[in-house]
Amino acid sequence: MRGEISLPRPIAEFPWRVVIPLALLVAFGAAVLHSAAGGSMSPYATSHLVRFGVFLVMALIMSYFPEDWARMAAIPVYAVVVLLLLAVEVYGQLGGGSQRWLELGFMRLQPSELMKPGIVLIVAAFYHSLPAAMIASWRALLVPLGITALPMGLVLLQPDLGTALAIGFGGIVVMFLAGIPQKWFISGGVAAVIAVPIAFFFVLKPYQQQRVMTFLDPESDPLGTGYHITQSKIAIGSGGIVGKGFGEGSQSQLDYLPEPHTDFVFATMAEEWGLVGGLFVLLVFGIVLRWGLLVARDAQTRFARLLAAGMTATIFFYVAVNLMMVMGLAPVVGIPLPFMSHGGSSMMTNMICVGALMMVERWNRQSARSAF
């Protein structure tokens, strides 16, 4: 058609509809981190922006991987991360009372973060290889349960309850979407209700038990174990509709709010930007999650569909648990807010999920072109 502008394919196929909202969210996060550092780009904001740039390039490179490569990589990736988790038990670095990191010299790696997308990848590959007639067999349940339980157990040894739950969530979501009988999920839910009190008294560490008790009644010890949640609620509530203004948050600026740049970055933001800032953050996350679901819906193979849905669910878990945590609706389990909290491991994990979604979206476009 005369006058029609045709963009070059690399520009037309660039994932603008996710990169633009993510860039806005990361930039907003950098502004919040700038404030959390007392009005300085160092040490949080600059590294936050650099990490996003580096991992965005990684995600774009991932997007060009063919589907066969992704499926073949599932077992090696899972095996390598399990070995890294075992290495953490032997050589891991201590931090905050937990042994979760490997010191590699050029970076400090938290292998458990890699298992969050890794578990989605291998469970999706398992169900892709499983004949449809076997989806109701015990093999369809026991094998992925074992695959998921092994890294969860290793992560609980660190101990890191939040990450173990995230790994389990990713695996269970893929199992559910694969279509295994719902009666097994109902039975699992009943077993979980029975196991919760047992786990509370015999599995959880004393500090983890205290976190649960604090969640149930944070006002019982507002200056002790309930301090985090109490100060977070004060910060969020004091922001009002439009907030106190950029750099004017007393809770973070005067160090009342613990971890204002990591776990409680949303509270830092809400105090200064108010309800308006909170709605902006929720809107952007909604755009990203909707994009992920659309990519999963349009996938042409079982593997691609489960992979995309599982990666979207992993991002959702981060967002939902962090927001519930800072508002006192869930125990404090150390889950950062994606693309806003300062932390290289969190940014890496979430950008791997985004890269996997970009990859599936490219497969979808290739399938659509080949159909014509």
C-alpha positions as CSV (number, residue, x, y, z in Angstrom):
1,M,0.0,0.0,0.0
2,R,1.4,3.4,-1.0
3,G,2.7,5.5,1.9
4,E,2.9,2.5,4.3
5,I,6.1,2.4,6.3
6,S,7.8,-1.0,6.7
7,L,10.2,-1.3,9.6
8,P,13.2,-3.6,9.3
9,R,12.4,-7.0,10.8
10,P,14.9,-6.7,13.8
11,I,13.2,-3.5,14.9
12,A,9.6,-4.8,14.2
13,E,10.3,-8.0,16.1
14,F,12.1,-6.4,19.0
15,P,10.0,-7.1,22.2
16,W,9.1,-3.5,22.7
17,R,5.8,-4.3,24.6
18,V,7.8,-5.8,27.5
19,V,11.1,-4.0,27.3
20,I,9.4,-0.5,27.5
21,P,7.4,-1.2,30.7
22,L,10.3,-3.1,32.3
23,A,12.6,-0.1,31.5
24,L,10.1,2.3,33.1
25,L,9.8,0.0,36.2
26,V,13.6,-0.3,36.6
27,A,14.1,3.4,36.2
28,F,11.4,4.0,38.8
29,G,13.2,1.5,41.0
30,A,16.5,3.3,40.5
31,A,14.8,6.6,41.7
32,V,13.6,4.8,44.8
33,L,17.0,3.3,45.5
34,H,18.5,6.7,45.0
35,S,16.3,8.0,47.8
36,A,17.0,4.9,50.0
37,A,20.7,5.7,49.7
38,G,20.2,9.2,51.0
39,G,20.1,11.0,47.7
40,S,23.0,9.2,46.0
41,M,23.2,7.0,42.9
42,S,25.8,4.9,44.8
43,P,25.8,2.2,45.9
44,Y,22.3,1.0,44.8
45,A,20.8,2.8,41.9
46,T,23.8,2.7,39.5
47,S,24.5,-1.0,39.9
48,H,20.7,-1.6,39.6
49,L,20.6,0.1,36.2
50,V,23.8,-1.6,35.0
51,R,22.5,-5.1,36.0
52,F,19.3,-4.5,34.2
53,G,21.3,-3.5,31.0
54,V,23.6,-6.6,31.2
55,F,20.8,-9.1,31.9
56,L,18.5,-7.5,29.2
57,V,21.3,-8.3,26.7
58,M,21.4,-11.8,28.1
59,A,17.6,-12.1,27.7
60,L,17.7,-10.9,24.1
61,I,20.4,-13.5,23.3
62,M,18.2,-16.2,25.0
63,S,15.3,-15.2,22.8
64,Y,17.1,-16.5,19.7
65,F,17.6,-20.0,21.0
66,P,15.6,-22.6,19.1
67,E,13.0,-24.8,20.9
68,D,15.2,-28.0,20.5
69,W,18.1,-26.3,22.2
70,A,15.9,-25.3,25.2
71,R,14.5,-28.8,25.6
72,M,17.9,-30.4,25.3
73,A,19.3,-28.0,27.9
74,A,16.7,-28.9,30.6
75,I,18.6,-31.9,32.1
76,P,22.1,-30.4,32.0
77,V,20.9,-27.1,33.5
78,Y,19.1,-28.9,36.3
79,A,22.1,-31.1,37.0
80,V,24.5,-28.2,37.1
81,V,22.4,-26.2,39.5
82,V,21.9,-29.2,41.8
83,L,25.7,-29.6,41.9
84,L,26.0,-25.9,42.7
85,L,23.5,-26.3,45.5
86,L,25.6,-29.2,46.9
87,A,28.7,-27.0,46.6
88,V,27.0,-24.3,48.7
89,E,26.7,-26.9,51.5
90,V,30.5,-27.4,51.4
91,Y,32.0,-24.1,50.2
92,G,29.1,-21.6,50.6
93,Q,29.6,-18.2,52.1
94,L,27.7,-17.2,55.2
95,G,25.5,-14.1,55.2
96,G,22.7,-13.1,57.6
97,G,22.9,-16.4,59.4
98,S,22.4,-18.4,56.2
99,Q,24.8,-20.3,53.9
100,R,23.4,-19.5,50.4
101,W,26.2,-18.0,48.2
102,L,29.2,-19.1,46.3
103,E,32.1,-16.6,46.0
104,L,33.3,-16.8,42.4
105,G,35.7,-13.9,42.6
106,F,34.1,-11.8,39.9
107,M,30.6,-12.2,41.5
108,R,28.7,-13.7,44.4
109,L,26.3,-16.3,43.1
110,Q,23.2,-17.6,44.8
111,P,22.6,-21.0,43.0
112,S,19.1,-21.4,44.5
113,E,17.9,-18.4,42.4
114,L,18.9,-20.3,39.2
115,M,16.7,-23.2,40.2
116,K,13.5,-21.1,40.1
117,P,13.5,-20.9,36.3
118,G,15.5,-24.2,36.1
119,I,12.7,-26.2,37.7
120,V,10.1,-24.8,35.3
121,L,12.3,-25.7,32.4
122,I,12.9,-29.4,33.4
123,V,9.3,-30.1,34.5
124,A,8.0,-28.6,31.2
125,A,10.4,-30.7,29.3
126,F,9.4,-33.8,31.2
127,Y,5.7,-33.4,30.4
128,H,6.5,-32.6,26.8
129,S,8.2,-36.0,26.5
130,L,5.5,-37.8,28.4
131,P,2.9,-39.5,26.1
132,A,-0.6,-37.9,26.5
133,A,-2.0,-41.3,27.5
134,M,0.2,-41.4,30.6
135,I,-0.8,-38.0,32.0
136,A,-3.1,-39.8,34.6
137,S,-0.4,-42.3,35.6
138,W,1.6,-42.2,38.8
139,R,4.8,-41.5,36.8
140,A,3.3,-38.2,35.7
141,L,3.1,-37.2,39.4
142,L,6.0,-38.9,41.2
143,V,8.8,-38.0,38.7
144,P,8.2,-34.2,38.7
145,L,7.6,-34.3,42.5
146,G,11.0,-35.9,43.0
147,I,12.6,-33.5,40.6
148,T,11.1,-30.6,42.6
149,A,11.6,-32.0,46.1
150,L,15.4,-32.5,45.7
151,P,16.4,-28.8,45.2
152,M,13.7,-27.7,47.7
153,G,15.4,-29.9,50.3
154,L,18.8,-28.6,49.5
155,V,17.6,-25.0,49.7
156,L,15.9,-25.6,53.0
157,L,19.2,-26.8,54.4
158,Q,20.7,-23.3,53.8
159,P,18.1,-22.4,55.3
160,D,16.0,-20.4,52.8
161,L,12.3,-21.0,53.2
162,G,11.2,-18.3,50.7
163,T,13.3,-19.6,47.8
164,A,12.3,-23.2,48.6
165,L,8.6,-22.2,48.4
166,A,9.3,-20.3,45.1
167,I,10.9,-23.5,43.6
168,G,8.0,-25.6,44.7
169,F,5.4,-23.1,43.4
170,G,7.0,-23.1,39.9
171,G,7.1,-26.9,39.8
172,I,3.5,-27.3,41.1
173,V,2.1,-24.7,38.6
174,V,3.6,-26.6,35.6
175,M,2.3,-29.9,37.0
176,F,-1.2,-28.4,37.3
177,L,-1.2,-26.8,33.8
178,A,0.1,-30.1,32.3
179,G,-3.3,-31.6,33.2
180,I,-2.6,-34.2,35.8
181,P,-5.8,-35.3,37.7
182,Q,-7.1,-32.7,40.1
183,K,-7.8,-35.3,42.7
184,W,-4.1,-35.5,43.3
185,F,-4.0,-31.8,44.0
186,I,-6.9,-32.1,46.4
187,S,-5.1,-34.9,48.2
188,G,-2.0,-32.9,48.3
189,G,-3.8,-29.9,49.8
190,V,-5.3,-32.1,52.5
191,A,-1.8,-33.6,53.2
192,A,-0.3,-30.1,53.3
193,V,-2.9,-29.0,56.0
194,I,-1.9,-32.0,58.1
195,A,1.8,-31.4,57.5
196,V,1.9,-27.6,58.3
197,P,1.8,-28.0,62.1
198,I,4.3,-30.8,61.9
199,A,6.6,-28.7,59.8
200,F,6.2,-25.7,62.1
201,F,7.4,-27.6,65.2
202,F,9.9,-30.0,63.7
203,V,11.2,-28.5,60.4
204,L,11.3,-24.8,60.7
205,K,14.2,-23.1,62.5
206,P,13.4,-21.1,65.6
207,Y,13.7,-17.7,63.7
208,Q,11.4,-19.0,61.0
209,Q,8.8,-20.0,63.7
210,Q,9.1,-16.6,65.1
211,R,8.4,-15.0,61.7
212,V,5.2,-16.9,61.5
213,M,4.1,-15.9,65.0
214,T,5.0,-12.3,64.2
215,F,2.9,-12.4,61.1
216,L,-0.1,-13.6,63.1
217,D,0.4,-10.9,65.7
218,P,3.1,-8.3,64.8
219,E,1.9,-5.8,67.5
220,S,2.8,-8.3,70.2
221,D,6.5,-7.3,69.9
222,P,6.6,-4.0,67.8
223,L,10.2,-3.2,68.8
224,G,11.5,-6.8,68.4
225,T,10.4,-9.5,65.9
226,G,7.4,-7.4,64.7
227,Y,9.6,-4.4,64.0
228,H,9.9,-5.0,60.2
229,I,6.2,-5.4,59.5
230,T,5.2,-2.5,61.8
231,Q,7.6,0.0,60.3
232,S,6.6,-1.2,56.8
233,K,2.9,-0.6,57.5
234,I,3.7,2.9,58.9
235,A,5.7,3.8,55.8
236,I,3.0,2.6,53.4
237,G,0.2,4.2,55.4
238,S,1.9,7.5,55.9
239,G,2.4,8.0,52.1
240,G,-1.3,8.7,51.6
241,I,-2.5,9.4,48.0
242,V,0.5,11.2,46.5
243,G,3.2,10.5,49.0
244,K,5.5,12.8,51.0
245,G,7.6,13.6,48.0
246,F,10.8,12.3,46.4
247,G,13.5,11.9,49.0
248,E,11.2,13.0,51.8
249,G,10.4,9.6,53.3
250,S,11.1,9.7,57.0
251,Q,10.9,6.0,57.6
252,S,13.7,5.2,55.1
253,Q,15.7,8.4,55.4
254,L,15.9,8.1,59.2
255,D,16.6,4.4,59.1
256,Y,13.4,3.3,60.8
257,L,12.5,1.0,57.9
258,P,14.8,-2.1,57.7
259,E,16.1,-3.1,54.3
260,P,14.6,-0.1,52.5
261,H,16.5,-1.0,49.3
262,T,15.8,-4.8,49.1
263,D,12.9,-6.6,50.7
264,F,11.0,-3.4,51.7
265,V,11.6,-1.3,48.7
266,F,7.9,-1.1,48.0
267,A,7.3,0.5,51.4
268,T,10.1,3.0,50.6
269,M,8.4,3.8,47.4
270,A,4.9,4.0,48.9
271,E,6.0,6.5,51.6
272,E,7.4,8.9,49.0
273,W,5.0,8.3,46.0
274,G,1.9,7.2,47.8
275,L,-1.0,5.4,46.3
276,V,-0.3,6.8,42.9
277,G,3.2,5.3,42.9
278,G,1.8,2.0,44.1
279,L,-0.8,1.8,41.4
280,F,1.8,2.6,38.8
281,V,3.9,-0.3,40.0
282,L,0.9,-2.7,40.0
283,L,-0.1,-1.5,36.5
284,V,3.4,-2.2,35.0
285,F,3.5,-5.7,36.7
286,G,0.0,-6.3,35.3
287,I,1.2,-5.4,31.8
288,V,4.2,-7.7,32.1
289,L,2.2,-10.6,33.5
290,R,-0.5,-10.2,30.9
291,W,2.1,-10.3,28.2
292,G,3.5,-13.6,29.7
293,L,0.1,-15.2,29.7
294,L,-0.6,-14.1,26.1
295,V,2.7,-15.7,25.1
296,A,1.7,-18.9,26.8
297,R,-1.7,-18.9,25.2
298,D,-0.3,-18.5,21.7
299,A,2.3,-21.2,22.2
300,Q,2.1,-24.1,19.6
301,T,3.6,-26.9,21.6
302,R,3.1,-28.3,25.1
303,F,6.7,-27.6,26.1
304,A,6.5,-23.9,25.0
305,R,3.1,-23.4,26.6
306,L,4.2,-24.9,30.0
307,L,7.5,-23.1,29.9
308,A,5.9,-19.7,29.3
309,A,3.2,-20.2,31.8
310,G,5.7,-21.4,34.4
311,M,8.1,-18.5,33.9
312,T,5.1,-16.1,34.2
313,A,4.0,-17.8,37.4
314,T,7.6,-17.5,38.8
315,I,7.5,-13.7,38.3
316,F,4.0,-13.6,39.8
317,F,5.2,-15.4,42.9
318,Y,8.0,-12.9,43.5
319,V,5.6,-9.9,43.1
320,A,2.7,-11.4,45.1
321,V,4.7,-12.6,48.1
322,N,6.8,-9.5,48.4
323,L,3.7,-7.2,48.3
324,M,1.9,-9.4,50.8
325,M,5.0,-9.5,53.0
326,V,5.5,-5.7,53.2
327,M,1.8,-5.1,53.9
328,G,1.7,-7.7,56.7
329,L,-0.4,-10.2,54.8
330,A,2.4,-12.9,54.7
331,P,5.4,-13.7,56.9
332,V,8.7,-12.0,56.1
333,V,10.5,-14.6,54.0
334,G,13.1,-12.5,52.2
335,I,11.6,-12.3,48.7
336,P,12.6,-9.2,46.8
337,L,10.4,-7.1,44.5
338,P,11.3,-7.9,40.9
339,F,13.0,-5.1,38.9
340,M,12.8,-2.7,41.8
341,S,14.7,-4.3,44.7
342,H,18.5,-4.0,44.7
343,G,20.1,-7.4,44.2
344,G,21.9,-9.1,41.3
345,S,20.6,-12.6,41.9
346,S,16.9,-11.5,41.9
347,M,17.5,-9.4,38.7
348,M,19.2,-12.3,37.0
349,T,16.4,-14.8,37.9
350,N,13.6,-12.5,36.7
351,M,15.4,-11.6,33.5
352,I,16.0,-15.3,32.7
353,C,12.2,-15.7,33.0
354,V,11.7,-12.7,30.7
355,G,14.3,-14.1,28.3
356,A,12.5,-17.4,28.2
357,L,9.2,-15.6,27.5
358,M,10.9,-13.7,24.7
359,M,12.2,-17.0,23.3
360,V,8.7,-18.5,23.3
361,E,7.2,-15.4,21.7
362,R,9.8,-15.7,18.9
363,W,8.9,-19.4,18.4
364,N,5.2,-18.3,18.2
365,R,6.0,-15.8,15.4
366,Q,8.0,-18.4,13.5
367,S,5.2,-20.9,13.7
368,A,2.7,-18.2,12.5
369,R,4.9,-17.4,9.5
370,S,5.4,-21.0,8.6
371,A,1.6,-21.5,8.6
372,F,1.2,-19.2,5.6
